[in-house]
């Protein structure tokens, strides 16, 4: 089952079934026709709406992403990165117990099938740079700014 959801970053396609959400991806399309949300996807849609409204910081969805054991291990590590924080690929590799696995960690990060829910956007380069992001670097920057807005400076 799938449904579409309009977000500030474009149209998201949410897929899943009674076993959990298997895929959330951002589409490069502007228009879509609103459809009834299948019962199995209602929680995911509600939580995504809550995230984008600023009311939800932690997803509690039943997830069922397809991937290798290593990819799932990386995705579990990504889920531990708190809202508003970032980690480097090197830090993530160390956390997983293999500092030499940076490229494998980056590849698994890039294969993340659950856009936003598994927060791969929170992984940056060791030098603080925004590195590759399947949805486009502008979306990654938007998400990081959304989760950690700059402090308002006093004018006087």
N, C-alpha and C positions, 0 to 999 in steps of 0.2 A: 504494500500500500504506500502511496505517496500523497503528499499535499504540498501546496505552495504557500509561502508566507512572505509578505512584503516587509523588508527591514530597511533601516537607514542606509545599508550598504548594498542593497539590491534585493532581488528575489531569491529566497532560500527554498530549496527543495528538501523536504523531510521525508525519509523513507523508513519503514519498519513494520513490525507486526507484533503479535502477542508476546514474542520472545524478547522484544526490546527495539530500540532505535538502532538501525544499522547504518544509516548514512544521512548526513546533513551537508549539503553543498550549496555554494553561492553560484547562481546562474548569471550569465552575461545576457540578460534580456530585461527589457524595461516593462513590458506589459504582461499581464496574466489575468485570467478570469478567476474570480473568487469562487472557491468550491467548498462544499461541506467537508469538514475535517473528520477523517475516520476516527472512531473512538480510540483506537490503539495509538493514535498520534496526538490526541488532544493535550496530554500532559506536556509533551515536547513543545508543541506550539505555544501553550500557555507559559511555559518556562522561558522560551526564547523571547516572547513578548515582555515578560517580567525583566529579563536581562536588559533588553534595549530600553525599557522605561527607567532603568536604574534601580529597580526594586529588588532584583535577584542577583546575588553574587556567587552562589554555589548551585550548580545543577544537581538534581537528585533523580535523574532519569534512569530507567532500566535501559541499559545499553547492550547492544549485541553487534559490535563492529566486526567485520571479517578482516583477518590479518594473521600474520605468522606469530608464533609465540614471542619472538623478539620484539616485533612491532607492538604487540599488546603490552609487553613489559615497559616499553618506552611510553606508550600512551598512558599507562597507569602512573608513571613518574610525572608526566605532564599534568595529570589531574591533581597532583600534590602542590603545584605552583599556585600560591594564593592569588586571589583577585587583586589586581593593582601592582603585582610584583612581576619581575622577569628573572630568567635564568639564562646563562649562556649554554651553548652546545657542550662546551668543555665541562661546565658544572654538572650538567645533566649526565654526561658520560661518567664523571667521577661518582655521581650518586648511584649509577647503575653498576659501579664496580669495575669499569674498564675504561681508563682514560684514553686508550687508543681507539675506542669505538666511536669517535666523534663523527666520522662520515656515515657510519651505519645509523647512528642516532639521528643525524640530520635527514637521512633518507627515510627512516621510519616516521620522523616528524612530518615530512612532506607527503607521506601516504595516509595521514590522519583522515579517516572518513567522516569524522563528526565535528564539522566546522563549529567553532566557538565552544561547544560543550566540552571537548577535549582541547584545552587552550594552547594549541601550538603557536598561536600568535604571541605568546609570552616568552618565546625563546628568541634570543638575540645573539649577535656575535660577541665574542670576548671583549672587543673594543667598544661595545655599546651600540654598534651599527645595526640597523635593521637589515637583516639578511633575508634571503628568499622566502616568499610566501605565496602559496598556490593561488590565493584570492587576489593577489596584487599587493605590492608594498604600501600603496595608499590606504588599503583596507587595514593592513596591519597597524600602520601609524594611527589610523582613526580609532581602532580598538584599544591600543595602548593609551592614547590620550583620553578616551572615554572612561577607561578603568582607573586612570590616575591623572585627573585633570590638573593643570598647573594651578598653583595657589594664586589667589587674587592678591595683587600687591596694592598696598595703600597708595593713594594718590597724593595725600597731604600728610 
